[in-house]
Amino acid sequence: MSLSFNVPPLPPIIDLHVNLSRWPFRRLPDDEPALLVKRLRAHGVVRALASSFDGLLHLDLPAVNRRLVTECAQVAPGFLTPVGAINLTLPNWEADVAWCGRTPAVAGVRVWPGYHTVQWTDPRWDELAQLCVEHTLLLQIVMRLEDARTEHPRFQSQPMDLKPMPAWLSRHPQLRVVLINPGRDVPVTTAAELAAAGQVYFEIGMIEGTGGLATYLQKVPAERVVFGSHLPFFYIEAATLRLHESDLGEQILQMICQKNAERLLQRDRGALD
């Protein structure tokens, strides 16, 4: 299915949130890697950070991450950048982070704490932050993947208590974090507090509602907002139209589409060189 709208072109886009492999509960449009890359490029994306849906339910995450790195290199080298899947509830997760840190192609790691049920008071968050800083890895934290009303009854996300998060961020000032799909889970006032506490960026995939993004930008610095499509779960047009309807101006559009991501990724071991 293809959607088309009569809107002006956006600046070149770095998409910080796409996934390879299969969504566990149904087939999605463009869930073949070549089709996903074609869709991204057709909408002006020049680079995309990709993790794997397999990270949600698979227990062998080393195999998941090896497949991810291989697939990115085979399908779209230099375009798809792997982001390793980490599950803090599994044994030896620290070795998975270290492997990502030793693998030059990998820019960061992605976690799903609402699905793997790890609250901010858990000491594993400090261990994860330290490892990410040690290995110069970006940390992507997925707040949710879909509306709670449509979740599978056996796989429902748990709300995260964000009150301990500012203190956690302040303990790790060198840590680079992207909150994926903040939306309703991270109200704009909370987002402003988090932005002040550390190097936190907010991806736009589920910042919804008329004027929702513009409202977010009233409290959150534009320098901390980045583009994410949530492809293939969402249509990429949902994210691009969010930018158009917000009437942000060319400078802020460039920041959200590309400039902020470039600054965020400049320490990913030379991948932008």
VENTA-V667984 format. One record per residue. RES is the residue in one small letter. BURIAL is # if it has 16 or more other C-alpha atoms within 10 Angstrom, else .. D_CENTER is the distance of its C-alpha to the mean C-alpha in Angstrom with 1 decimal. Layout:
res burial d_center
RES BURIAL D_CENTER
RES BURIAL D_CENTER
//
This chain:
res burial d_center
m . 24.1
s . 23.6
l . 23.3
s . 24.8
f . 25.4
n . 27.7
v . 25.4
p . 25.5
p . 23.1
l # 20.1
p # 19.6
p # 17.9
i # 14.1
i # 11.3
d # 8.5
l # 5.1
h # 4.0
v # 7.4
n # 9.4
l # 12.9
s # 15.8
r # 17.0
w # 15.9
p . 18.5
f . 20.4
r . 21.1
r . 20.8
l . 18.5
p . 19.4
d # 18.3
d # 17.2
e . 19.3
p # 17.5
a . 20.1
l . 19.9
l # 16.1
v # 16.7
k . 19.7
r # 17.9
l # 15.3
r # 18.2
a . 20.3
h . 18.2
g # 18.2
v # 15.0
v # 16.1
r # 13.2
a # 10.0
l # 7.6
a # 8.4
s # 8.6
s # 11.4
f # 12.3
d # 15.2
g # 13.4
l # 14.1
l . 17.9
h . 19.1
l . 21.0
d . 21.4
l # 18.0
p # 19.8
a . 20.8
v # 17.4
n # 16.0
r . 19.2
r # 18.9
l # 15.4
v # 16.7
t . 19.9
e # 18.5
c # 16.3
a # 19.5
q . 21.8
v . 20.1
a # 18.8
p . 19.4
g . 18.1
f # 15.8
l # 13.4
t # 12.0
p # 11.5
v # 9.0
g # 11.3
a # 11.4
i # 13.1
n # 15.2
l # 17.1
t . 19.8
l . 21.0
p . 23.7
n . 23.2
w # 19.4
e # 20.2
a . 21.5
d # 18.3
v # 16.5
a . 19.6
w # 19.6
c # 16.2
g # 17.6
r . 20.7
t . 19.2
p . 19.1
a # 16.8
v # 13.8
a # 11.7
g # 10.0
v # 9.4
r # 7.2
v # 9.3
w # 10.3
p # 13.1
g # 14.2
y # 15.1
h # 16.4
t . 18.2
v # 17.8
q # 18.7
w # 18.4
t . 22.0
d . 21.6
p . 22.6
r # 20.1
w # 17.4
d # 19.7
e . 20.2
l # 16.6
a # 16.3
q # 19.5
l # 18.5
c # 15.3
v # 17.6
e . 20.4
h # 18.5
t # 16.6
l # 13.2
l # 9.9
l # 8.6
q # 5.2
i # 6.8
v # 6.5
m # 9.5
r # 10.6
l # 10.5
e . 13.8
d . 16.7
a . 18.7
r . 21.7
t . 20.6
e . 19.4
h . 21.6
p . 24.2
r . 23.7
f . 20.0
q # 19.2
s # 16.6
q # 18.2
p . 17.8
m # 16.7
d . 19.4
l . 17.7
k . 21.1
p . 21.0
m # 17.6
p # 19.3
a . 21.8
w # 19.3
l # 17.6
s . 21.1
r . 22.0
h # 19.4
p . 19.7
q # 18.4
l # 15.1
r # 12.0
v # 9.3
v # 6.1
l # 6.5
i # 4.4
n # 7.5
p # 9.9
g # 12.8
r . 15.9
d # 14.7
v # 14.4
p . 17.5
v # 18.0
t . 20.6
t # 18.4
a # 15.6
a # 18.5
e . 19.7
l # 16.5
a # 16.2
a . 19.8
a # 19.4
g # 17.0
q # 14.5
v # 11.8
y # 9.7
f # 8.7
e # 6.6
i # 9.5
g # 8.8
m # 11.2
i # 13.2
e # 16.3
g . 20.0
t . 22.4
g . 21.7
g # 18.7
l # 16.7
a # 20.0
t . 20.7
y # 17.5
l # 18.5
q . 21.9
k . 20.7
v # 17.5
p . 18.2
a # 17.1
e # 16.2
r # 13.2
v # 11.6
v # 9.3
f # 9.0
g # 6.6
s # 9.0
h # 7.9
l # 10.7
p # 13.0
f # 12.9
f # 13.3
y # 15.4
i # 13.9
e # 17.0
a . 15.8
a # 13.3
t # 15.9
l . 18.7
r # 16.9
l # 17.3
h . 20.9
e . 22.1
s # 21.1
d . 23.6
l # 21.8
g . 24.0
e . 23.4
q . 22.5
i # 19.6
l # 18.4
q # 18.5
m # 16.6
i # 13.7
c # 13.8
q # 14.4
k # 16.1
n # 13.6
a # 11.2
e . 14.4
r . 15.4
l # 12.3
l # 12.6
q . 16.4
r . 16.8
d # 15.1
r # 18.7
g . 19.8
a . 17.5
l . 18.1
d . 21.8
//
